[in-house]
């Protein structure tokens, strides 16, 4: 009897056994034959009897059948599975140099003794190239499934990684096992090929109420495909996920569509969406995110406690794109820049923060300059009146009343001093009392906060020192309060004394006014009153002369600060551009053969044109500002300098500015010129797609591509490495089918090992050739969508396979008809 009568598969907490045996062909090539788990010993004997053994009692002598005959008998006649045992050993298929047997499509797997890298030597590397499907003499249409299956004599032998391999099945059974080897690149792995991948994923979804009421899903951590007829709920499902996570679509049309879908399918019944997700950002911790229509998002941790994290904190790189949203991105350069920004390094993010902070500081500086200039303007208006008022005063002096009324300006000065003394004293008190609000609370050093810390004794001493300081400050404030009360009382008394003196002097003035001679029909009292009012105005305005000087000094200081900020901003922008260019170089290496990315720093000058148009300059329409987009060595800061220098300088700048425009632009207000300096010019991103399916590369820029090719270019970017999921609604829309099969599916198969994808699709290439680990089939009736558990799983689940064939291929009959028409 041939050896190795069974093969075992460890599945969760039980062992699934595939009965079988090892047998040699007439060429003495060794194979292992496996059969369904329900196969009996009697059936095994019958199978063996049909394999023409030379001596059934001798387990060493081979069968009379050739390798090709054995393959046909076991696979087609007996519906079993056969693989080449220890194919690199002396009795193995490769050592027999039987390339015709290797290429037989009925052979789906080959066993090697260890890792592929073990064959990296002169003797074994030729085997390795065959196993990798790189040897043209052994080239197969379907790559061979490479397995480890070292004999296991005792349970302890299972600890050897070369005794087992990994075969992906939705529900382990013989049929799923056979199907896995139809796509070994995706479903079969050696233990040595598996490395830990740490990334986020949405694990579960549960919807209560609305059109999707009762839909429950356990997503795969790899590729997930939602399929179904039109209107069954595919788009609704993805938009509900987006709503639960609080994400906003990029494009305007996408925003409108999202709002309508959510309102129609969740809003009418106040439905609730619940997601369980695992966050790479939070070191693999699990969280439950829930949202009922019209309510805020709820986030709970693994223990069920409310969390302060938002979905954006948990899945910062999550991307969701609705139907035709990729097309909107392809049409908008700002959206493309936003998309590329997620690939930027931490250094560039730091520069972005510096730039935003500098722009905030410039805005604050601009407002301070404008306020200062407005204040100076107001003062200058008043000070401009001073010569006239002083001349009027001279006229009064000519009446010979100056000596009699010389006390008037002195009394006004005293009144001003009294007012200032009161204001300064009150200000001093407010400053001292404000310290009271700055006394630190010591709650952070309370016993319950520090009792379990390793240096509790030292922390208690720190608390004592700080407590003593607080006590000292409180004592000083109390003492100040007492002193201030006494001082205020004394000040009030002294101020009252001066005021009483002023009142007496003014009473005497009234008498003096009456004694003044009548002049030009005015009584002495009237003349004295006018003199007194005039003197008051002069004494109020005269000190403001010094304020102009102070304001001018402040303006010089603000302008100096502004120039420093602008210099720092220029440096940060240069560093940002350099870092962006370095990031794009890395991206270009990852996208080699697919895309080329190029950045032209601050080349989009549209914001300057838009700004000047908003200023509504006389005689300046958009066409007259075309020079801004073509001028060499242009920057908003340089333009602001030329404007300040005057229209002649602006015309001489070799930018092609007409005299009319130069005159109009130089009439901008100082505030508008400051704003001009602060304008951010976006980088121009050039994206080129390789449009050649094979052969020589042919890169073409995005604006020269068809709609489908533009979307393909954007999709290449979306599929780049990211620790958080990518969710898309019908990514095949506007895409060329050949691109999906040749480019997108290959990338998906590679990327899904280290990232979760959830796609709603009508295209069979994505779930079938992408080998989706989870396919969910939507159906709808009576105004409600359904996705029962039996139509969820991979293509090896019978109900899923049958439904997929109907929805994606038009059913078995239609598929076979196409197959016959194509002549395959």
C-alpha positions in Angstrom: 0.0 0.0 0.0 1.5 3.4 -0.9 2.6 5.5 2.1 1.1 8.7 3.6 -2.6 7.6 3.6 -4.0 11.0 4.8 -3.3 14.7 4.7 -4.5 16.8 7.7 -5.5 20.4 7.8 -5.7 22.2 11.2 -8.8 24.4 11.1 -9.4 26.6 14.2 -10.1 24.0 17.0 -10.6 20.9 14.8 -8.7 18.8 12.3 -10.0 18.3 8.8 -8.6 15.2 7.1 -8.3 14.6 3.3 -7.7 10.9 2.7 -5.1 10.0 0.2 -1.8 8.3 -0.7 1.6 8.8 -2.3 2.3 7.1 -5.6 5.0 6.9 -8.2 4.4 7.0 -12.0 6.0 4.7 -14.5 8.8 7.3 -14.8 9.2 6.9 -11.0 8.1 10.5 -10.4 6.4 10.7 -6.9 2.9 12.3 -6.5 0.5 12.7 -3.6 -3.2 12.1 -4.4 -5.9 13.6 -2.1 -9.7 13.1 -2.1 -12.7 14.7 -0.4 -13.0 14.4 3.4 -16.0 12.0 3.1 -14.0 9.5 1.1 -14.1 6.0 2.7 -11.2 3.4 3.0 -13.1 1.2 0.5 -13.3 4.1 -2.0 -9.6 4.7 -1.5 -8.8 1.0 -2.3 -11.0 1.3 -5.4 -9.2 4.4 -6.6 -5.8 2.6 -6.1 -7.1 -0.4 -8.0 -7.7 1.9 -11.0 -4.2 3.2 -11.0 -2.5 0.1 -12.4 -0.1 -0.6 -9.6 2.6 -3.1 -10.5 2.4 -4.8 -7.1 -0.3 -3.4 -4.7 1.4 -5.1 -1.8 4.7 -3.4 -2.5 4.6 0.3 -1.7 7.8 1.0 -3.5 7.1 -0.4 -7.0 5.5 2.2 -9.3 2.3 2.3 -11.2 2.2 1.2 -14.9 0.7 4.6 -15.7 2.8 7.5 -16.9 2.7 10.8 -15.0 0.4 12.4 -17.5 -2.0 9.3 -17.3 -1.9 9.5 -13.5 -2.9 13.2 -13.5 -5.8 12.5 -15.9 -7.0 9.5 -13.9 -6.8 11.2 -10.5 -8.2 14.6 -11.4 -10.7 13.9 -14.2 -11.9 10.4 -13.5 -11.6 10.2 -9.7 -12.2 14.0 -9.0 -9.2 14.0 -6.7 -6.3 16.4 -6.3 -2.7 15.6 -7.1 0.6 17.3 -6.4 4.2 16.6 -7.2 5.8 15.4 -4.0 9.3 16.6 -3.0 9.7 17.8 -6.6 13.4 18.9 -6.2 14.6 15.6 -4.7 15.9 12.6 -6.7 12.5 11.1 -7.1 10.9 14.5 -7.7 9.4 15.8 -10.9 12.0 18.5 -11.6 14.9 16.2 -11.1 13.4 14.0 -13.9 13.5 17.0 -16.3 9.9 16.2 -17.4 8.9 19.7 -18.5 5.8 18.4 -20.4 4.5 16.9 -17.1 5.3 20.2 -15.3 3.3 22.1 -17.9 0.3 19.8 -17.7 -2.7 22.0 -16.5 -4.0 19.1 -14.3 -1.0 19.5 -12.1 -1.7 22.4 -9.7 0.8 22.1 -6.9 4.4 21.0 -6.1 6.0 20.3 -2.8 9.5 21.6 -2.0 11.5 20.7 1.2 12.0 24.3 2.5 12.0 27.9 1.4 12.4 29.2 -2.2 15.5 31.1 -1.0 17.0 27.7 0.0 17.3 27.1 -3.7 19.5 30.2 -4.3 22.6 28.2 -5.3 24.2 26.9 -8.5 22.6 23.5 -8.1 19.0 24.6 -7.1 18.6 28.0 -8.7 17.4 26.5 -12.0 14.7 24.8 -9.9 13.9 28.1 -8.3 13.5 29.8 -11.7 11.1 27.0 -12.8 9.1 27.3 -9.6 8.9 31.1 -10.1 7.6 30.5 -13.6 10.6 32.3 -15.1 12.0 29.4 -17.2 10.5 29.5 -20.8 11.0 25.8 -21.2 8.8 25.1 -18.2 6.5 28.2 -18.5 2.9 27.6 -17.4 -0.3 29.5 -18.1 -1.3 29.1 -14.5 1.7 29.3 -12.0 2.2 26.3 -9.9 1.1 26.3 -6.2 4.3 25.9 -4.1 3.7 24.0 -0.8 5.6 22.6 2.2 4.2 19.3 3.4 7.0 17.6 5.3 5.9 14.2 6.9 4.4 14.5 10.4 4.9 11.5 12.6 4.0 13.0 16.0 2.1 16.3 16.9 5.4 18.0 17.8 6.5 17.8 14.1 3.9 20.4 13.3 6.1 23.0 15.0 8.4 22.8 12.1 7.2 25.5 9.6 8.3 23.3 6.7 5.7 20.7 7.7 2.8 22.9 6.7 1.7 25.8 4.5 -1.2 28.1 4.3 -4.2 27.6 2.0 -6.9 30.3 2.1 -10.5 29.0 2.2 -13.7 30.6 3.3 -15.0 27.3 4.8 -12.3 24.6 4.8 -13.4 21.7 2.6 -12.0 19.7 -0.3 -13.8 21.7 -2.9 -12.5 25.0 -1.5 -9.1 23.5 -1.2 -9.1 22.5 -4.9 -10.4 26.0 -5.9 -7.6 27.7 -4.0 -5.0 26.1 -6.4 -6.9 27.7 -9.3 -5.3 30.9 -8.0 -2.3 29.9 -6.0 -0.6 33.3 -6.2 -3.3 34.7 -4.0 -4.5 31.7 -2.0 -1.4 29.6 -1.3 1.5 30.7 0.9 4.6 29.1 2.5 4.9 29.9 6.1 8.2 31.6 5.2 6.5 34.0 2.9 4.1 35.3 5.5 5.2 38.4 7.4 3.2 40.3 9.9 1.4 43.3 8.4 0.0 45.9 10.7 -2.7 48.0 9.2 -6.2 49.2 10.1 -9.5 47.6 8.9 -13.2 47.8 9.3 -14.1 44.5 10.8 -17.9 44.5 11.2 -20.9 46.5 10.0 -24.4 46.5 11.4 -27.3 48.7 10.2 -30.5 49.1 12.1 -33.5 50.7 10.2 -33.8 52.2 6.8 -33.3 50.6 3.4 -30.4 48.4 4.7 -32.1 47.4 7.9 -30.7 44.1 9.2 -27.6 44.1 7.0 -24.7 42.6 9.0 -21.2 42.1 7.5 -18.0 40.6 8.8 -15.5 42.1 6.4 -12.2 40.5 5.3 -9.1 42.4 6.2 -8.0 42.2 2.6 -10.1 42.7 -0.6 -13.9 43.0 -0.2 -16.4 43.3 -3.1 -20.0 44.3 -2.8 -22.0 43.2 -5.9 -25.6 43.2 -6.9 -28.0 44.5 -9.5 -28.6 48.2 -10.0 -30.5 49.8 -7.2 -29.9 47.0 -4.7 -27.9 49.0 -2.2 -24.2 48.9 -3.1 -23.7 52.7 -3.2 -26.0 53.1 -0.2 -23.8 50.8 1.8 -20.6 52.7 1.1 -22.2 56.1 1.7 -23.6 54.8 5.0 -20.0 53.9 6.1 -18.9 57.3 5.0 -21.7 59.0 7.0 -20.9 56.9 10.2 -17.3 58.0 10.0 -18.2 61.6 9.5 -16.2 62.0 6.2 -17.1 64.6 3.5 -16.7 63.9 -0.2 -14.2 65.9 -2.2 -16.2 66.9 -5.2 -19.3 69.1 -5.2 -21.4 66.5 -7.1 -20.2 63.8 -4.8 -21.3 65.9 -1.8 -24.7 66.4 -3.2 -25.1 62.7 -4.1 -23.9 61.6 -0.6 -26.4 63.9 1.1 -29.3 62.6 -1.0 -28.4 58.9 -0.5 -28.0 59.3 3.3 -31.2 61.3 3.7 -33.3 58.9 1.6 -32.0 55.7 3.0 -31.2 56.6 6.6 -33.1 59.8 7.3 -36.7 58.6 6.8 -36.5 56.0 9.6 -33.7 57.6 11.7 -31.6 54.5 11.0 -28.3 53.7 12.8 -25.0 52.5 11.4 -22.5 50.7 13.6 -18.9 49.8 12.7 -16.3 47.8 14.6 -12.8 48.8 13.4 -9.2 48.1 14.4 -6.9 51.1 14.4 -3.2 50.8 13.4 -2.8 54.4 14.7 -3.9 53.2 18.1 -1.6 50.1 18.1 -4.2 47.7 16.8 -6.9 48.5 19.4 -10.5 47.9 18.5 -13.2 50.6 18.6 -16.9 50.7 17.9 -18.1 53.7 15.9 -21.9 54.3 15.7 -24.1 57.0 14.3 -27.8 57.5 14.1 -29.2 59.8 11.4 -29.3 63.4 12.7 -27.1 62.6 15.7 -23.4 63.0 16.4 -20.9 60.1 16.2 -20.3 57.8 19.2 -17.0 56.1 19.7 -16.4 53.4 22.3 -13.3 51.5 23.2 -12.8 47.8 23.6 -14.2 47.9 27.1 -17.4 49.7 25.9 -16.4 53.0 27.5 -17.0 56.2 25.6 -13.9 57.4 23.9 -12.8 61.0 23.1 -11.2 59.8 19.9 -12.9 60.7 16.6 -13.0 58.4 13.5 -10.3 60.7 12.0 -8.1 60.0 15.0 -8.5 56.3 14.6 -8.2 56.0 10.8 -6.4 59.2 9.7 -5.6 57.8 6.2 -9.0 56.3 5.5 -10.2 57.1 1.9 -13.7 56.8 0.6 -14.6 57.7 -3.0 -18.2 57.5 -4.3 -19.4 56.9 -7.8 -17.7 59.2 -10.4 -15.7 60.9 -7.6 -12.5 59.7 -9.1 -13.5 61.5 -12.3 -14.0 64.7 -10.3 -10.5 64.4 -8.8 -9.1 63.9 -12.3 -10.6 67.2 -13.5 -9.4 69.3 -10.5 -5.7 70.0 -9.9 -6.3 71.2 -6.3 -7.9 67.8 -5.5 -4.9 66.1 -7.1 -2.6 68.1 -4.8 -4.7 67.2 -1.8 -4.5 63.5 -2.8 -0.7 63.6 -3.1 -0.3 65.4 0.2 -1.0 62.1 2.0 2.3 60.8 0.8 4.3 63.7 2.2 6.8 63.0 5.0 6.6 64.4 8.5 9.2 67.0 7.7 7.0 68.5 5.0 4.0 68.5 7.3 6.1 70.5 9.8 6.8 73.0 7.1 3.1 73.2 6.2 2.4 74.1 9.9 5.2 76.7 9.8 3.7 78.3 6.7 0.2 78.3 8.1 1.5 79.9 11.3 3.5 82.5 9.3 0.3 83.4 7.3 -1.6 83.9 10.6 1.2 86.1 11.9 1.2 88.1 8.7 -2.6 88.6 9.0 -2.2 89.8 12.6 0.6 92.1 11.6 -1.4 93.5 8.7 -4.3 94.3 10.9 -2.0 96.0 13.4 -0.5 98.1 10.6 -3.9 99.1 9.3 -5.1 100.0 12.8 -1.9 102.0 13.4 -2.2 103.8 10.1 -5.9 104.6 10.7 -5.0 105.9 14.2 -2.3 108.1 12.7 -4.7 109.4 10.0 -7.2 110.4 12.7 -4.6 112.1 14.8 -3.1 113.9 11.8 -6.6 115.3 11.0 -6.8 116.8 14.4 -3.2 118.0 14.6 -3.7 119.7 11.2 -6.2 121.9 13.0 -3.6 123.1 15.5 -2.1 125.9 13.4 -5.5 127.4 12.8 -6.5 127.2 16.4 -3.3 128.7 17.6 -3.8 131.6 15.1 -7.2 132.1 16.5 -5.7 132.2 20.0 -3.3 134.9 18.8 -6.3 137.0 17.8 -7.6 136.8 21.3 -4.3 137.8 22.7 -4.5 141.0 20.5 -7.6 142.0 22.5 -5.3 142.3 25.5 -7.0 139.6 27.6 -4.1 137.2 27.7 -2.8 138.4 31.0 -6.2 138.3 32.6 -6.9 134.7 31.3 -3.4 133.2 31.4 -4.7 130.7 34.1 -7.1 129.1 31.6 -4.6 126.8 29.9 -3.0 126.0 33.2 -6.3 124.9 34.7 -6.9 122.7 31.6 -3.5 121.1 32.1 -4.3 120.4 35.7 -7.6 118.7 34.7 -5.8 116.5 32.2 -3.2 115.5 34.8 -5.9 114.6 37.4 -7.6 112.4 34.8 -4.3 110.7 33.9 -3.4 110.1 37.6 -6.8 108.4 38.2 -6.4 106.2 35.1 -2.9 105.1 35.9 -3.7 104.3 39.5 -6.7 102.1 38.4 -4.5 100.4 35.7 -1.9 99.6 38.3 -4.5 98.0 40.5 -5.9 95.9 37.7 -2.4 94.7 36.8 -1.6 93.6 40.3 -5.0 92.0 40.8 -4.7 90.1 37.5 -1.9 88.1 39.2 -4.6 86.5 41.4 -6.0 84.8 38.4 -2.6 83.3 37.5 -1.9 81.6 40.8 -1.6 77.9 39.9 -4.0 75.2 41.1 -2.1 72.3 42.7 -4.8 69.7 41.9 -2.4 68.1 39.5 -0.2 67.2 42.4 -3.0 65.9 44.6 -2.4 62.7 46.6 -4.6 60.6 44.4 -2.7 61.8 41.3 0.8 61.0 42.6 0.5 58.3 45.2 1.3 55.5 42.8 4.2 57.3 41.0 7.8 56.2 41.7 9.0 59.5 43.1 6.0 60.4 45.2 8.0 61.9 48.1 9.9 64.3 45.8 6.6 65.3 44.1 5.1 66.0 47.5 8.1 68.3 48.3 7.5 70.1 45.0 3.8 70.6 46.0 4.9 72.1 49.3 7.3 74.6 47.7 4.6 75.7 45.2 2.0 75.9 48.0 4.3 78.2 50.0 4.8 80.4 46.9 1.0 80.5 46.5 0.6 81.5 50.1 3.2 84.3 49.7 1.5 85.7 46.6 -1.9 85.6 48.3 -0.4 87.4 51.3 1.2 90.1 49.0 -2.1 90.5 47.2 -4.0 91.0 50.5 -1.4 93.5 51.7 -1.6 95.3 48.3 -5.4 95.5 48.7 -5.0 97.1 52.1 -2.4 99.6 50.9 -4.3 100.4 47.7 -7.5 101.2 49.8 -5.5 103.6 51.9 -3.7 105.1 48.9 -6.9 105.5 47.0 -8.5 107.3 49.9 -5.6 109.7 50.1 -5.5 110.2 46.3 -9.2 111.0 46.2 -8.7 113.5 49.0 -5.8 115.2 47.1 -7.7 115.2 43.8 -10.7 116.6 45.5 -8.5 119.4 46.9 -7.1 120.3 43.4 -10.6 120.1 41.9 -11.9 122.5 44.6 -9.0 124.8 43.8 -9.9 124.6 40.1 -13.6 125.4 40.9 -12.5 128.5 42.9 -10.3 129.6 40.0 -13.0 129.1 37.5 -15.5 131.0 39.7 -13.0 133.9 39.7 -12.7 133.5 35.9 -16.5 134.1 35.6 -16.0 137.4 37.3 -13.1 138.2 35.0 -15.2 137.3 31.9 -17.8 139.8 33.0 -15.2 142.5 33.4 -13.9 142.0 29.9 -14.9 144.8 27.4 -17.6 144.3 24.9 -16.1 143.6 21.4 -17.9 143.4 18.1 -21.2 142.9 19.8 -19.9 140.1 22.1 -20.1 140.4 25.8 -17.0 139.9 27.9 -18.6 136.6 29.2 -18.9 135.4 25.6 -15.4 136.3 24.7 -14.0 134.6 27.8 -16.0 131.5 27.1 -14.7 131.3 23.5 -11.2 131.8 24.7 -11.6 129.1 27.3 -13.0 126.6 24.7 -10.3 127.4 22.3 -7.6 126.9 24.9 -9.2 123.5 25.9 -9.0 122.3 22.2 -5.4 123.4 21.8 -4.4 121.7 25.1 -6.2 118.5 24.1 -4.6 118.4 20.6 -1.1 119.6 21.3 0.1 116.4 23.2 -1.1 114.3 20.1 1.9 115.6 18.2 4.0 113.2 20.1 1.6 110.4 19.4 2.2 110.7 15.7 5.9 110.2 16.3 5.2 107.2 18.5 2.8 105.8 15.9 5.4 106.2 13.2 7.9 104.4 15.4 5.4 101.6 15.9 4.8 101.4 12.1 8.5 101.0 11.5 8.7 98.2 14.1 5.6 96.4 12.6 7.1 96.7 9.1 10.4 95.3 10.3 8.5 92.4 12.0 6.6 91.8 8.7 9.8 91.6 6.7 11.2 89.0 9.1 8.0 86.9 8.8 8.1 87.2 5.0 11.7 86.0 5.0 10.9 83.0 7.2 7.9 82.3 5.1 10.0 82.3 1.9 12.5 79.9 3.6 9.7 77.5 4.7 8.1 77.6 1.2 11.4 76.7 -0.4 12.0 73.9 2.0 8.4 72.6 1.5 8.9 72.6 -2.3 12.3 70.7 -2.0 10.7 68.1 0.4 7.7 67.7 -2.0 10.1 67.1 -4.8 12.0 64.5 -2.8 8.7 62.8 -1.9 7.7 62.7 -5.5 11.0 61.0 -6.4 10.2 58.3 -4.0 6.7 58.0 -5.4 8.0 57.8 -8.9 10.2 54.9 -7.9 7.1 53.1 -6.6 5.1 54.0 -9.7 7.8 53.1 -12.2 6.3 52.0 -15.5 2.8 53.4 -14.5 3.0 57.0 -13.6 5.4 59.9 -13.7 4.9 62.8 -11.2 6.5 66.2 -11.5 6.1 69.3 -9.3 6.6 72.9 -10.5 6.8 74.9 -7.3 4.3 77.8 -6.8 3.5 77.9 -10.5 -0.3 78.3 -10.2 -0.7 82.1 -10.2 -4.5 82.0 -10.5 -5.0 83.2 -6.8 -3.2 86.5 -7.7 -5.5 87.1 -10.7 -8.6 86.2 -8.6 -7.5 88.6 -5.9 -6.9 91.6 -8.2 -10.3 91.0 -9.9 -12.0 91.0 -6.5 -10.3 94.4 -5.9 -12.5 95.7 -8.8 -9.8 98.0 -10.2 -11.0 100.4 -12.8 -10.5 99.3 -16.4 -8.9 96.0 -15.3 -10.6 92.8 -16.5 -9.2 89.2 -16.5 -7.7 89.5 -20.0 -5.5 92.5 -18.9 -4.0 90.4 -16.1 -2.7 87.6 -18.5 0.9 88.9 -17.9 0.7 87.5 -14.3 0.7 83.9 -15.6 3.6 84.4 -18.0 5.9 86.8 -16.1 9.3 85.5 -15.2 10.7 85.6 -11.7 7.2 86.5 -10.5 6.0 86.4 -6.9 3.2 88.1 -5.0 5.8 89.7 -2.7 7.8 91.1 -5.6 4.6 92.5 -7.2 3.8 94.2 -3.9 7.3 95.8 -3.9 6.8 97.1 -7.5 3.4 98.5 -6.6 4.8 100.4 -3.7 7.5 101.8 -5.9 5.0 103.2 -8.3 3.5 102.6 -11.8 6.8 103.5 -13.6 8.7 100.8 -11.8 5.9 98.3 -12.4 5.9 99.1 -16.2 9.7 98.7 -16.3 9.7 95.2 -14.7 9.6 93.5 -18.1 6.4 91.7 -17.1 4.4 93.2 -20.0 2.2 95.4 -17.7 0.3 98.1 -19.7 0.3 101.7 -18.4 -3.4 101.5 -17.7 -3.1 98.4 -15.6 0.0 99.7 -13.8 -1.8 102.9 -12.8 -4.8 101.0 -11.7 -2.8 98.4 -9.6 -0.7 101.1 -7.9 -4.0 102.6 -6.5 -4.4 99.5 -4.3 -4.8 100.4 -0.6 -2.0 99.6 1.8 -4.2 96.8 3.3 -4.8 95.3 -0.1 -1.0 95.3 -0.8 -0.4 93.6 2.5 -3.0 90.9 1.5 -1.3 90.5 -1.9 2.0 89.6 -0.1 0.2 86.9 1.8 -1.2 85.0 -1.2 -0.2 81.3 -1.4 0.7 80.1 -4.8 -0.1 76.4 -5.2 2.4 74.0 -6.8 1.5 72.7 -10.2 1.5 68.9 -10.2 2.2 67.2 -13.5 0.8 63.6 -13.7 1.7 61.4 -16.7 0.3 58.0 -17.4 2.0 55.2 -19.3 -0.7 54.4 -21.9 1.2 51.4 -23.3 -0.3 48.0 -22.3 3.0 46.3 -23.1 6.2 47.0 -24.9 7.8 50.4 -24.9 6.5 52.9 -22.4 4.4 55.8 -23.6 3.8 58.5 -21.0 1.2 61.2 -21.7 0.1 64.1 -19.4 -3.2 64.0 -17.7 -4.8 66.7 -19.8 -4.0 64.8 -23.0 -5.7 61.5 -21.8 -9.2 60.2 -22.2 -11.5 60.2 -19.3 -10.9 56.5 -18.6 -7.1 57.0 -18.7 -7.3 60.0 -16.4 -9.2 57.9 -13.8 -6.7 55.1 -14.2 -3.9 57.5 -13.3 -5.7 58.7 -10.2 -6.5 55.1 -9.2 -2.8 54.2 -9.4 -2.2 56.8 -6.7 -5.1 55.6 -4.5 -3.7 52.0 -4.6 -0.4 53.1 -3.1 0.5 51.9 0.3 -1.6 53.2 3.2 -2.2 51.7 6.6 -5.9 52.6 6.5 -8.7 51.2 4.3 -9.6 52.3 0.8 -13.3 52.3 0.0 -14.6 52.9 -3.5 -17.9 52.8 -5.3 -17.5 51.2 -8.8 -13.9 52.1 -9.4 -14.3 50.6 -12.9 -16.6 53.5 -14.0 -14.9 55.3 -16.9 -12.0 52.9 -16.8 -10.8 50.8 -19.7 -11.4 47.0 -19.1 -7.9 46.2 -20.3 -6.4 48.6 -17.8 -8.5 47.0 -15.0 -7.3 43.5 -15.9 -3.6 44.4 -16.7 -2.9 47.0 -14.2 -5.5 47.5 -11.4 -6.2 43.9 -10.6 -2.5 43.1 -10.4 -1.9 46.0 -8.0 -4.9 44.9 -5.9 -3.6 41.4 -5.6 -0.3 42.7 -4.4 -1.6 45.6 -2.2 -4.4 43.7 -0.4 -1.8 41.8 1.7 -1.0 45.0 3.6 -4.2 47.0 3.2 -8.0 46.6 3.4 -10.1 47.4 0.3 -13.9 47.6 0.1 -15.3 48.0 -3.4 -18.8 48.1 -4.8 -18.5 46.9 -8.4 -20.1 45.5 -11.5 -16.8 44.4 -13.0 -16.0 40.7 -12.6 -12.2 41.4 -12.9 -12.1 43.0 -9.4 -13.7 40.3 -7.2 -12.8 37.3 -9.4 -9.3 38.0 -10.7 -8.6 40.2 -7.7 -9.6 37.1 -5.7 -11.7 38.9 -3.2 -11.6 37.3 0.2 -15.1 38.5 0.9 -17.9 39.0 -1.7 -21.3 40.3 -0.5 -24.2 39.9 -2.8 -27.1 42.4 -2.5 -30.6 41.7 -3.5 -33.7 43.9 -3.0 -37.5 43.4 -2.8 -40.4 45.4 -1.3 -38.3 48.5 -1.0 -35.6 46.9 1.2 -32.1 45.5 0.5 -31.0 42.1 1.7 -27.6 40.4 2.1 -28.0 37.2 4.1 -25.0 35.3 5.6 -25.2 32.6 2.9 -24.3 35.0 0.1 -21.3 36.4 1.9 -17.9 34.9 1.5 -15.2 34.2 -1.1 -15.8 32.7 -4.5 -15.4 29.2 -3.0 -18.8 29.6 -1.3 -21.3 27.9 -3.7 -24.1 30.5 -3.2 -21.6 33.3 -3.6 -20.1 31.7 -6.7 -23.5 31.1 -8.3 -24.8 34.6 -7.6 -21.6 36.2 -8.8 -21.8 34.3 -12.1 -25.4 35.6 -12.6 -24.6 39.2 -11.7 -21.2 39.6 -13.1 -21.2 37.3 -16.1 -24.9 37.1 -17.0 -25.1 33.5 -15.7 -23.6 30.2 -16.8 -25.2 30.0 -20.2 -24.1 33.5 -21.1 -20.6 32.9 -19.9 -20.3 29.6 -21.9 -21.7 31.3 -25.0 -19.1 34.0 -24.8 -16.4 31.4 -24.2 -17.5 29.5 -27.4 -17.7 32.7 -29.4 -14.2 33.7 -28.4 -13.0 30.3 -29.2 -11.4 29.7 -25.8 
